[in-house]
Amino acid sequence: MMALSPKPHLIDRLPRPRGRLTADAPLGAQTWFATGGPAEVLFRPADVEDLASFLRALPPDVPVTVLGLGSNVIVRDGGIRGVVIRLMRGFTGIAVEGHEVVAGAGAPDLNVALTAREHALAGLEFLSGVPGTIGGAFPTNAGAYGGELADVLVSAEAVDRSGRIFAVQPDELGLSYRHSDLPADWIVTSARLRAAPGDQLAIARRIAEIDQARAGSQPRSRTGGSTFANPPGLKAWELIDRAGCRGLAVGGAQVSEKHTNFLINTGTATASDLEALGEEVRRRVFDTSGVTLDWEIRRLGEAP
């Protein structure tokens, strides 16, 4: 009887980049929720040119997903099919050019705010309160504490699925509250941000105030940032609280007692627990207020 040949892995079909390819790479530990399935293939490109050449040679039927710091995502327990791209080394540089800050897509928002502070540039302090990377700010026009990406974006660089590297202007992105028209096949690789000369002490004071506000109002456990966008004229956390969801739990997932627009992994939560809890919160809020909450956290991948 002839032995059956093992099924080829996706990684065997992929082009060979200068960066790193990993098959069946665990993603749970790379997200703030610390749970979820693996990437079929994880790709860490060496630089923009490496990313572009990889995409040009990538078979057209292979799905592509970009993952930043994993701060505002739920990776479902079945993992993510295709190639997951993480822009890390080679995409984390931050440079100051006059009154503008140019940051790689993999640069943490906090580091951008601190770099601006060191150069006495004001206007980017709000980024210290955004838990993610500059590239991760684009899909939802991320913002916090009175500022958002749309307020400071001068231009960006991106790569599309064909491997084309090109400049992007803000008016191409349709940025509005927690919304962007960024095409699904565009990967932002860097951004140029507008700042203004300011008093370094005042800038440092504002960043410290934001840090204190976050520490006082938000959980510092395994969480993913704000779960739902604020409906027009309303606050999501108040709607959730009025619906009686403070402390509500599904499996190892719980609505934070400290801030009801945050879900937390108490230690044993699966991604399915977190998503089911979020949907239960949405149901209860709609039943009590008639308001449908929109997810702000991205849910990626497949159920088990």
ABEGO torsion letter per residue (X at the ends): XBBBBBBBBAAAABBBBABBBBBGBBAAAABAAGBEBBBABBBBBABAAAAAAAAAABBAABBBBBBBAGAABBBBAAEBBEBBBBBBBGAABBBBBEABBBBBAABBAAAAAAAAAAAGBBGAAAAAABBBBAAAAAAAGBBBGGBBAAAABABBBBBBAAGBBBBBBAAAAGBBBGBBABBAABBBABBBBBBBBBBAAAAAAAAAAAAAAAAAABBABBBAEBABBBBBGBBAAAAAAAAGABGBBBEABBBBAABAABBBBAGABBAAAAAAAAAAAAAAAAAAAGBBBBBABBBBEBBX
